[in-house]
Amino acid sequence: MELTVLGCSGSYGSPAGGACSGYLVRSGDAVIWMDCGNGSFANLQQHANPADLTAVVITHAHPDHCVDIYGLHVLYKYGIDCGGLPVYAPEGVERTLEGLVGEWTDTFDWKLVGEGDRASIGDAQLQFSRTDHPLPTIGVEIEQGGKRLVYTADTGPGWSVEAFRPGADLVLSEATYQHDDIRAPIHLSARQAGEAARAAKARRLMLTHLWPMLDPVASVEEGSEAFGHAVTLAAPHLVTHL
């Protein structure tokens, strides 16, 4: 399984790197675009042919996680005449994005998912869990070939990666804040991300969705101390193998 970071800035584009949440997951014969935050589609095209996508997963309807699917829609409909791409998303995402698109026609095959739902994309198995975030939001587990990736999406501390089976090979966790300045309870601090991944017996932890104004080195230090091992900081175009 291969994870490529397309964007990782929390809530709005940062001066360095810029793009918001977006990840490309290659898992067996599956090619999955997971979250479509602003700026991530341009980066996706540097790592994959959009026509080769097997599916899209959108975790929730906040713009920094979904708006760049508009570009994919335009390319599919007017550029390469593709259609029927499965898009897995919780309640509200399709309706919210229709305000941008107007009409999806048959470009995408929308599939509603929520707590406990499962899906097969190629030979990858996905499971979804409702996180602690104001809009319906899903955390995602992807399993294939004995490897497991868990993505927290956006969440407050009322949900944990422990919702999935312990021992994930990699937890990709939001870490919007640092623990001495948590400005909203709908996101995690780096310490909380590290503590949750440690409790879930994760093998590795990658921090993402950092608030652009933070010192990322301090977040890495905070997360590493809580996790008990060195954590990785997400960065655009970073490629990681599980």
C-alpha positions as CSV (number, residue, x, y, z in Angstrom):
1,M,0.0,0.0,0.0
2,E,1.3,3.4,-0.9
3,L,0.2,6.8,0.5
4,T,1.0,10.0,-1.3
5,V,0.2,13.3,0.4
6,L,-1.5,15.8,-2.0
7,G,-2.3,18.4,0.6
8,C,-2.2,18.7,4.4
9,S,-2.9,22.2,5.4
10,G,-5.5,22.6,8.1
11,S,-8.7,24.6,7.4
12,Y,-7.1,26.9,4.8
13,G,-4.1,26.9,2.5
14,S,-0.8,27.6,4.1
15,P,1.9,29.9,2.6
16,A,4.2,26.9,2.2
17,G,2.8,23.9,0.3
18,G,-0.7,25.5,0.2
19,A,-3.0,22.6,-0.6
20,C,-5.5,21.4,2.0
21,S,-6.4,17.8,2.8
22,G,-5.9,15.3,0.0
23,Y,-4.3,11.9,-0.2
24,L,-3.7,9.4,-3.0
25,V,-3.8,5.7,-1.9
26,R,-2.6,2.9,-4.1
27,S,-3.7,-0.4,-2.6
28,G,-3.4,-3.4,-4.8
29,D,-5.4,-2.6,-7.9
30,A,-7.2,0.3,-6.2
31,V,-6.3,3.9,-6.9
32,I,-8.2,6.1,-4.4
33,W,-8.3,9.9,-4.0
34,M,-9.1,10.4,-0.3
35,D,-10.4,13.9,0.4
36,C,-10.4,16.6,-2.2
37,G,-9.3,19.8,-0.4
38,N,-8.6,23.0,-2.3
39,G,-5.3,22.7,-4.2
40,S,-5.1,18.9,-4.0
41,F,-6.3,18.2,-7.6
42,A,-3.4,20.0,-9.2
43,N,-1.0,17.9,-7.0
44,L,-3.0,14.7,-7.8
45,Q,-2.3,15.1,-11.5
46,Q,1.5,15.1,-10.8
47,H,1.2,11.6,-9.3
48,A,-1.6,9.9,-11.2
49,N,-3.7,10.1,-14.3
50,P,-7.2,11.1,-13.1
51,A,-8.7,8.7,-15.6
52,D,-7.1,5.8,-13.6
53,L,-8.9,6.6,-10.4
54,T,-10.9,3.6,-9.0
55,A,-12.8,5.7,-6.5
56,V,-13.0,8.9,-4.5
57,V,-13.6,9.0,-0.7
58,I,-14.7,12.4,0.8
59,T,-14.8,12.4,4.6
60,H,-17.1,15.5,5.0
61,A,-18.5,18.6,3.4
62,H,-16.1,21.2,4.7
63,P,-14.5,22.9,1.7
64,D,-10.9,22.1,2.8
65,H,-11.8,18.4,2.3
66,C,-14.1,18.4,-0.7
67,V,-14.2,21.3,-3.2
68,D,-11.5,20.1,-5.6
69,I,-13.8,17.3,-6.8
70,Y,-15.3,20.1,-8.9
71,G,-12.2,20.1,-11.1
72,L,-12.4,16.3,-11.5
73,H,-16.0,16.7,-12.5
74,V,-15.1,19.2,-15.2
75,L,-12.3,17.1,-16.5
76,Y,-14.4,13.9,-16.6
77,K,-17.5,15.6,-18.2
78,Y,-15.9,18.0,-20.7
79,G,-12.3,16.7,-21.1
80,I,-12.1,12.9,-21.2
81,D,-15.7,11.8,-21.3
82,C,-15.5,9.6,-18.2
83,G,-18.4,8.7,-16.0
84,G,-19.7,6.5,-13.2
85,L,-16.7,6.9,-10.8
86,P,-17.7,5.7,-7.3
87,V,-17.6,8.5,-4.7
88,Y,-18.0,7.4,-1.1
89,A,-19.2,10.2,1.3
90,P,-21.4,10.8,4.3
91,E,-24.7,12.6,4.4
92,G,-24.6,16.1,3.1
93,V,-21.5,16.1,0.8
94,E,-23.3,15.5,-2.5
95,R,-25.9,18.1,-1.7
96,T,-23.4,20.7,-0.6
97,L,-21.3,20.2,-3.8
98,E,-24.3,20.4,-6.1
99,G,-24.3,24.2,-5.3
100,L,-21.0,24.4,-7.2
101,V,-21.7,21.9,-10.0
102,G,-25.4,22.4,-10.6
103,E,-25.9,18.9,-11.9
104,W,-23.7,15.9,-11.6
105,T,-25.3,14.0,-14.5
106,D,-23.6,10.6,-14.6
107,T,-20.1,11.7,-13.9
108,F,-20.0,10.2,-10.4
109,D,-21.8,7.3,-8.7
110,W,-22.5,8.6,-5.3
111,K,-22.5,6.1,-2.4
112,L,-23.7,7.2,1.0
113,V,-21.6,5.8,3.9
114,G,-21.8,6.2,7.7
115,E,-20.9,4.5,11.0
116,G,-19.9,0.9,10.6
117,D,-20.4,0.7,6.8
118,R,-17.9,-1.2,4.7
119,A,-17.0,-1.1,1.0
120,S,-14.7,-3.0,-1.4
121,I,-12.7,-1.0,-3.9
122,G,-10.8,-3.4,-6.1
123,D,-9.1,-5.7,-3.6
124,A,-9.0,-3.1,-0.9
125,Q,-11.4,-3.3,2.0
126,L,-12.7,-0.1,3.5
127,Q,-14.5,0.5,6.8
128,F,-16.0,3.8,8.0
129,S,-16.6,5.3,11.4
130,R,-18.4,8.6,12.4
131,T,-16.0,11.0,14.1
132,D,-16.4,13.8,16.5
133,H,-16.9,16.7,14.1
134,P,-19.9,19.1,13.6
135,L,-20.8,17.9,10.1
136,P,-21.3,14.2,9.4
137,T,-17.7,13.1,9.1
138,I,-16.2,9.6,8.6
139,G,-12.8,8.2,9.6
140,V,-11.6,5.6,7.1
141,E,-9.7,2.3,7.4
142,I,-8.2,0.8,4.3
143,E,-6.9,-2.8,4.4
144,Q,-5.2,-4.7,1.7
145,G,-2.6,-7.4,1.6
146,G,-2.3,-7.6,5.3
147,K,-1.6,-3.8,5.6
148,R,-3.9,-1.3,7.2
149,L,-4.1,2.5,7.0
150,V,-6.4,4.5,9.3
151,Y,-7.2,8.1,8.5
152,T,-8.9,10.1,11.2
153,A,-10.3,12.8,8.9
154,D,-11.3,15.8,11.2
155,T,-12.3,14.9,14.7
156,G,-12.4,16.1,18.3
157,P,-11.3,14.0,21.2
158,G,-14.8,12.4,21.6
159,W,-13.7,9.9,18.9
160,S,-10.5,7.9,18.6
161,V,-8.8,5.6,16.1
162,E,-9.5,2.9,18.7
163,A,-12.9,2.7,16.9
164,F,-11.0,0.5,14.4
165,R,-9.0,-2.7,15.2
166,P,-5.7,-2.1,17.0
167,G,-2.3,-2.3,15.4
168,A,-2.7,-0.3,12.2
169,D,0.4,-0.1,10.2
170,L,0.0,3.7,9.8
171,V,-2.4,6.2,11.4
172,L,-2.8,9.4,9.4
173,S,-4.1,11.7,12.1
174,E,-5.3,15.3,12.1
175,A,-3.3,17.4,14.6
176,T,-4.7,20.8,14.0
177,Y,-3.5,22.4,17.3
178,Q,-0.8,22.2,20.0
179,H,-2.1,21.2,23.4
180,D,-1.6,24.5,25.2
181,D,-3.8,26.3,22.7
182,I,-6.8,24.2,21.6
183,R,-9.0,26.9,20.1
184,A,-12.0,24.6,19.2
185,P,-12.9,21.2,20.6
186,I,-13.7,19.8,17.1
187,H,-10.1,19.1,16.3
188,L,-7.1,17.4,18.0
189,S,-3.9,18.6,19.3
190,A,-0.7,16.8,18.4
191,R,-0.5,15.4,21.9
192,Q,-4.1,14.0,21.6
193,A,-3.2,12.5,18.2
194,G,-0.2,10.8,19.7
195,E,-2.0,9.5,22.7
196,A,-4.8,8.1,20.6
197,A,-2.5,6.3,18.2
198,R,-0.5,4.9,21.1
199,A,-3.6,3.6,22.7
200,A,-4.6,2.0,19.4
201,K,-1.2,0.3,19.2
202,A,-0.4,1.9,15.9
203,R,2.9,1.0,14.4
204,R,3.5,4.5,12.8
205,L,1.8,7.9,13.1
206,M,1.8,10.7,10.6
207,L,0.5,14.1,11.6
208,T,-1.6,16.2,9.1
209,H,-4.1,19.1,9.0
210,L,-1.8,21.4,11.0
211,W,-3.0,24.9,11.6
212,P,-0.9,27.0,9.2
213,M,0.3,29.5,11.8
214,L,1.8,26.8,14.0
215,D,5.5,25.8,14.3
216,P,5.4,22.3,12.8
217,V,8.6,21.3,14.6
218,A,6.8,21.9,17.9
219,S,3.9,19.8,16.8
220,V,6.2,16.9,15.8
221,E,7.9,17.1,19.2
222,E,4.6,17.1,21.0
223,G,3.1,14.3,19.0
224,S,6.3,12.1,19.2
225,E,6.4,12.5,23.0
226,A,2.8,11.4,23.4
227,F,3.1,8.5,20.8
228,G,6.3,7.2,22.4
229,H,8.1,7.1,19.0
230,A,9.1,9.6,16.3
231,V,6.2,10.7,14.2
232,T,6.2,11.8,10.6
233,L,4.9,15.2,9.5
234,A,2.7,15.1,6.3
235,A,4.0,17.3,3.5
236,P,2.8,17.7,-0.1
237,H,4.2,15.0,-2.4
238,L,5.5,12.9,0.5
239,V,5.2,9.2,-0.5
240,T,5.0,6.6,2.2
241,H,4.9,2.8,1.8
242,L,3.2,0.6,4.4
